Amino acid sequence: MTATPDAPSSLSGPVGTSRRASDAVDKTVSLDVHGTRQSLRLCASGQGLPPVLIVQAGPGFPLLNEVGKFQHSLDLERDFLAAYWDQRGCGAAASRDIEGVSLQTQTDDLCFVVRWLAEQTGQKVVVLGISLGATLALRAAARIAESIKALVLLSIDTDTAASDASVAAFLHERGARPDGRKTAKLVEKLGAPPYVSPTPFQLRARLLSDLGVIESGKRFGQLVRGLLSSLVRTYGVLGAVKTVRNINAIQRRMLPELATLNLFSQWPERTVPIHHAFGESDPLVPASLVQKVAGTCVRDDSVTVLPNAGHMLHFDEPDVVRSIVDRAHSMA
């Protein structure tokens, strides 16, 4: 395992990557992970704090550009060493790093990063996984339980076909409302699932965002403007262009595989405490899937459903999510 520090100036700017005067630790390391270059930013208010690794939603979405947003919402750095990870091919990564991207390679990479973080800190890691990142975390924990203290899994992707069916029903219901004419036209343009290429996948994300079930109170245009602004401030103009290209390239590679995802057909072995959380307003994870996930829980596991929260519940209900992370660390 090798890592080299990046220059502090390589990540700068007030949005997504702002340095906080209260942070005693704020550094970015470059990891050589199975022949690819991946970045990990480490932030904490003091030395020796227990590590929490954030595994971003996906496929293809970077995380370093959202550091400031996470810090403002969750403030993990107050009590933890927060590790923000740009996965294989994400951000301004080299195009060659995308060539081997798959659910398996992303899981392999996560195992590497968790082990590296545990070795560097001398402590087991709490893994905070979001959506597809939660899926990767669950799969990784079955292999490297010795390095993981607990999992906090938000809006986990478990069964794509069931999720797609739930979203289709939700969109058709919204389109049938008196004020849903525009939605109905876009739903007709979207067509039926599965969505195995970036264009329909992103159109569906636009529809769900505008209906308020991705991040409460923010429409798709707001989310895109915020994303592009944070990308430029984190990776530079050319890096932002490359990041957007990488998002599309990773989605082209991974969406066909993810269309067949069904964790319930062979649920990963439970090796560490698991704390699930879901947004009640999230059609991507309907109540039927939440119930099936709850059926996998044992002993000290937990399932929390947050009223009025959508898919990105860590931004909709950050205080509750933060309390789950605190509980996961203290109980494990």
C-alpha positions as CSV (number, residue, x, y, z in Angstrom):
1,M,0.0,0.0,0.0
2,T,1.5,3.3,-1.0
3,A,0.4,6.9,-0.5
4,T,1.9,10.3,-1.2
5,P,0.7,13.7,0.0
6,D,-0.7,16.1,-2.6
7,A,0.3,19.7,-2.4
8,P,-2.2,21.7,-0.3
9,S,-2.8,24.0,-3.2
10,S,-4.1,21.1,-5.3
11,L,-7.4,21.3,-3.5
12,S,-8.6,24.8,-2.6
13,G,-11.6,27.1,-2.8
14,P,-14.6,28.1,-0.7
15,V,-17.1,25.6,-2.0
16,G,-16.6,21.8,-1.5
17,T,-13.0,22.0,-0.4
18,S,-12.8,24.9,2.1
19,R,-10.2,24.7,4.8
20,R,-11.6,25.2,8.3
21,A,-9.4,27.1,10.8
22,S,-10.6,24.7,13.5
23,D,-9.3,21.6,11.7
24,A,-5.9,20.5,13.0
25,V,-5.8,17.9,10.3
26,D,-6.5,18.7,6.6
27,K,-4.5,16.9,4.0
28,T,-5.0,15.0,0.8
29,V,-3.2,11.9,0.0
30,S,-2.8,10.2,-3.4
31,L,-3.3,6.4,-3.2
32,D,-2.0,3.8,-5.7
33,V,-5.0,1.5,-5.7
34,H,-4.7,-1.6,-7.9
35,G,-2.9,0.4,-10.5
36,T,-5.1,3.5,-10.4
37,R,-4.5,6.9,-8.8
38,Q,-7.2,7.8,-6.2
39,S,-7.4,10.7,-3.8
40,L,-8.4,10.7,-0.2
41,R,-8.9,13.9,1.8
42,L,-8.5,13.6,5.6
43,C,-10.0,16.2,7.9
44,A,-10.3,16.4,11.7
45,S,-10.4,18.9,14.5
46,G,-7.6,17.1,16.4
47,Q,-5.1,14.3,16.3
48,G,-5.9,10.7,16.9
49,L,-9.7,10.9,16.4
50,P,-11.5,7.7,15.2
51,P,-11.8,7.4,11.4
52,V,-15.0,7.6,9.4
53,L,-14.8,6.9,5.7
54,I,-17.5,8.4,3.4
55,V,-18.3,6.4,0.3
56,Q,-20.2,8.5,-2.2
57,A,-23.3,7.7,-4.1
58,G,-22.9,6.8,-7.8
59,P,-22.1,5.6,-10.3
60,G,-19.4,8.1,-11.3
61,F,-20.0,10.9,-8.8
62,P,-16.9,12.5,-7.1
63,L,-16.8,13.5,-3.5
64,L,-13.9,15.8,-2.9
65,N,-16.0,18.7,-4.3
66,E,-18.6,18.1,-1.6
67,V,-16.3,18.2,1.4
68,G,-17.5,21.7,2.4
69,K,-21.1,20.7,2.1
70,F,-20.6,17.6,4.3
71,Q,-18.7,19.7,6.8
72,H,-21.5,22.3,7.0
73,S,-24.2,19.6,7.3
74,L,-22.7,16.8,9.4
75,D,-19.6,18.3,11.0
76,L,-18.0,14.9,11.3
77,E,-14.6,16.5,11.8
78,R,-15.6,17.7,15.3
79,D,-15.3,14.1,16.7
80,F,-13.9,12.0,13.9
81,L,-11.2,11.9,11.3
82,A,-13.4,12.3,8.2
83,A,-12.0,10.6,5.1
84,Y,-13.5,11.8,1.8
85,W,-12.7,9.4,-1.1
86,D,-12.8,10.0,-4.9
87,Q,-13.4,6.4,-6.2
88,R,-11.8,4.8,-9.2
89,G,-12.2,7.0,-12.3
90,C,-14.0,9.8,-10.4
91,G,-13.1,13.5,-10.3
92,A,-10.3,14.5,-12.7
93,A,-8.9,11.0,-12.9
94,A,-7.0,9.7,-15.9
95,S,-9.2,8.1,-18.6
96,R,-7.3,4.9,-18.3
97,D,-8.5,4.5,-14.7
98,I,-12.1,4.1,-16.0
99,E,-11.3,1.1,-18.3
100,G,-11.7,-1.5,-15.5
101,V,-14.4,0.0,-13.5
102,S,-17.1,-2.3,-12.3
103,L,-19.0,-3.2,-9.1
104,Q,-16.3,-5.7,-8.3
105,T,-13.4,-3.4,-8.8
106,Q,-15.1,-0.6,-6.8
107,T,-15.6,-3.1,-4.0
108,D,-11.9,-4.3,-4.2
109,D,-10.8,-0.6,-4.1
110,L,-13.0,0.1,-1.1
111,C,-11.4,-2.9,0.8
112,F,-7.9,-1.4,0.0
113,V,-8.8,2.1,1.2
114,V,-10.5,0.8,4.4
115,R,-7.4,-1.3,5.2
116,W,-5.1,1.6,4.5
117,L,-7.0,4.0,6.7
118,A,-7.2,1.4,9.5
119,E,-3.4,0.9,9.3
120,Q,-2.7,4.6,9.2
121,T,-4.8,5.4,12.3
122,G,-4.4,2.1,14.2
123,Q,-8.2,2.1,14.6
124,K,-11.1,0.3,13.0
125,V,-13.1,2.4,10.6
126,V,-16.8,3.4,10.6
127,V,-17.9,3.4,7.0
128,L,-20.6,5.8,6.0
129,G,-22.0,4.6,2.6
130,I,-24.5,6.4,0.5
131,S,-26.8,4.7,-2.0
132,L,-24.5,2.7,-4.3
133,G,-21.7,3.6,-1.9
134,A,-23.7,1.8,0.8
135,T,-23.9,-1.3,-1.5
136,L,-20.1,-1.3,-1.9
137,A,-19.7,-0.9,1.9
138,L,-21.9,-3.9,2.6
139,R,-20.1,-6.1,0.1
140,A,-16.6,-4.9,1.4
141,A,-17.5,-5.6,5.1
142,A,-18.1,-9.3,4.3
143,R,-14.4,-9.5,3.3
144,I,-12.6,-7.1,5.7
145,A,-14.5,-7.2,9.0
146,E,-11.2,-6.9,10.9
147,S,-10.8,-3.3,9.7
148,I,-14.4,-2.1,10.1
149,K,-16.0,-1.0,13.3
150,A,-19.5,-0.5,12.0
151,L,-21.5,0.4,8.8
152,V,-23.8,3.3,8.5
153,L,-25.7,2.7,5.2
154,L,-28.0,5.5,3.8
155,S,-30.5,4.7,1.0
156,I,-28.7,1.5,0.1
157,D,-29.2,0.2,-3.4
158,T,-30.4,-3.4,-3.1
159,D,-32.7,-4.5,-6.0
160,T,-32.6,-2.3,-9.1
161,A,-35.6,-3.9,-10.8
162,A,-37.8,-3.3,-7.7
163,S,-36.5,0.2,-7.3
164,D,-37.1,1.0,-11.0
165,A,-40.7,-0.3,-10.7
166,S,-41.3,1.9,-7.7
167,V,-40.0,5.0,-9.4
168,A,-42.0,4.3,-12.5
169,A,-45.2,4.1,-10.5
170,F,-44.3,7.3,-8.6
171,L,-43.5,9.2,-11.8
172,H,-46.7,8.1,-13.5
173,E,-48.8,9.0,-10.5
174,R,-47.2,12.5,-10.4
175,G,-47.7,12.9,-14.1
176,A,-51.4,12.1,-13.8
177,R,-52.0,14.9,-11.4
178,P,-53.7,18.1,-12.7
179,D,-50.4,20.0,-12.4
180,G,-48.3,17.2,-13.8
181,R,-48.5,17.8,-17.6
182,K,-44.8,18.7,-17.9
183,T,-43.9,15.7,-15.8
184,A,-46.0,13.4,-17.9
185,K,-44.3,14.6,-21.1
186,L,-40.9,13.9,-19.7
187,V,-42.0,10.5,-18.3
188,E,-43.2,9.6,-21.8
189,K,-39.8,10.7,-23.2
190,L,-38.0,8.7,-20.5
191,G,-39.6,5.4,-21.4
192,A,-39.7,2.2,-19.4
193,P,-36.8,0.9,-17.3
194,P,-34.2,-0.5,-17.2
195,Y,-31.9,2.5,-17.8
196,V,-28.5,1.3,-19.0
197,S,-27.1,4.5,-20.5
198,P,-26.4,7.9,-19.0
199,T,-29.1,9.9,-21.0
200,P,-32.2,8.2,-19.5
201,F,-30.6,7.7,-16.1
202,Q,-29.8,11.4,-15.9
203,L,-33.3,12.4,-17.2
204,R,-34.9,10.3,-14.4
205,A,-32.6,12.0,-11.9
206,R,-33.8,15.4,-13.2
207,L,-37.5,14.3,-12.8
208,L,-36.9,13.0,-9.3
209,S,-35.0,16.1,-8.3
210,D,-37.6,18.5,-9.6
211,L,-40.2,16.5,-7.6
212,G,-38.2,17.0,-4.4
213,V,-37.3,13.5,-3.6
214,I,-33.6,13.5,-4.1
215,E,-32.6,16.5,-1.9
216,S,-35.5,18.3,-0.3
217,G,-36.1,21.8,-1.4
218,K,-33.6,21.7,-4.3
219,R,-34.7,21.3,-7.9
220,F,-32.5,19.8,-10.6
221,G,-31.2,23.1,-11.9
222,Q,-30.0,24.2,-8.5
223,L,-28.3,20.8,-7.9
224,V,-26.5,21.0,-11.3
225,R,-25.4,24.6,-10.8
226,G,-24.0,23.7,-7.4
227,L,-22.3,20.7,-8.7
228,L,-20.6,22.5,-11.6
229,S,-19.5,25.4,-9.4
230,S,-18.0,23.0,-6.8
231,L,-16.3,21.0,-9.6
232,V,-14.6,24.1,-11.0
233,R,-13.4,25.2,-7.5
234,T,-12.1,21.8,-6.7
235,Y,-10.6,20.5,-9.9
236,G,-10.2,23.7,-12.0
237,V,-12.0,24.4,-15.3
238,L,-10.3,21.7,-17.3
239,G,-10.6,19.3,-14.4
240,A,-14.3,20.0,-14.1
241,V,-14.8,19.2,-17.8
242,K,-12.9,16.0,-17.3
243,T,-14.9,15.1,-14.2
244,V,-18.2,15.4,-16.1
245,R,-16.8,13.2,-18.9
246,N,-15.7,10.7,-16.4
247,I,-19.2,10.6,-14.8
248,N,-20.7,9.8,-18.2
249,A,-18.0,7.2,-19.0
250,I,-18.4,5.4,-15.7
251,Q,-22.1,5.3,-16.1
252,R,-21.8,3.9,-19.6
253,R,-19.7,1.1,-18.1
254,M,-21.6,0.4,-14.9
255,L,-25.3,1.0,-15.6
256,P,-25.8,-2.3,-17.5
257,E,-24.3,-4.2,-14.6
258,L,-26.2,-2.3,-12.0
259,A,-29.5,-2.9,-13.8
260,T,-29.2,-6.6,-12.7
261,L,-28.3,-5.8,-9.1
262,N,-30.2,-7.8,-6.5
263,L,-28.5,-8.2,-3.1
264,F,-31.4,-10.2,-1.8
265,S,-30.5,-13.1,-4.1
266,Q,-27.3,-13.5,-2.1
267,W,-27.1,-11.1,0.8
268,P,-23.5,-10.4,1.9
269,E,-22.5,-12.1,5.1
270,R,-23.2,-9.9,8.2
271,T,-19.8,-9.4,9.9
272,V,-20.1,-6.0,11.7
273,P,-22.9,-3.9,13.2
274,I,-25.0,-2.3,10.5
275,H,-27.1,0.8,10.9
276,H,-29.5,1.5,7.9
277,A,-31.3,4.8,7.3
278,F,-33.9,5.7,4.7
279,G,-35.9,8.7,3.6
280,E,-39.7,8.0,3.8
281,S,-40.2,10.2,0.7
282,D,-37.6,8.3,-1.4
283,P,-39.3,6.3,-4.2
284,L,-36.0,4.7,-5.1
285,V,-36.2,2.7,-1.8
286,P,-39.9,2.0,-1.3
287,A,-41.3,0.7,2.0
288,S,-41.3,-2.9,0.6
289,L,-37.5,-2.8,0.1
290,V,-37.0,-1.2,3.6
291,Q,-38.9,-4.1,5.1
292,K,-36.8,-6.6,3.2
293,V,-33.6,-4.9,4.4
294,A,-34.9,-4.9,8.0
295,G,-35.4,-8.6,7.7
296,T,-31.6,-9.0,7.2
297,C,-30.8,-7.3,10.5
298,V,-29.7,-9.1,13.6
299,R,-28.4,-8.3,17.1
300,D,-27.2,-4.7,17.4
301,D,-28.3,-3.6,13.8
302,S,-30.8,-0.9,13.3
303,V,-33.1,0.6,10.7
304,T,-34.2,4.2,10.8
305,V,-36.8,5.8,8.5
306,L,-36.8,9.5,8.4
307,P,-40.2,11.3,7.6
308,N,-40.0,13.9,4.9
309,A,-36.5,13.0,3.8
310,G,-35.5,12.0,0.3
311,H,-32.7,9.9,-1.2
312,M,-29.9,12.2,0.1
313,L,-31.1,12.1,3.7
314,H,-27.7,13.1,5.0
315,F,-28.5,16.6,3.6
316,D,-32.2,16.5,4.4
317,E,-31.8,15.4,8.0
318,P,-28.1,15.8,8.9
319,D,-28.5,16.0,12.6
320,V,-30.3,12.6,12.7
321,V,-27.7,11.0,10.4
322,R,-24.9,12.5,12.5
323,S,-26.5,10.9,15.6
324,I,-26.6,7.5,13.8
325,V,-22.8,7.8,13.1
326,D,-22.2,8.7,16.7
327,R,-24.2,5.8,17.9
328,A,-22.6,3.4,15.5
329,H,-19.1,4.4,16.8
330,S,-20.1,4.2,20.5
331,M,-22.0,0.9,20.3
332,A,-19.5,-1.1,18.2
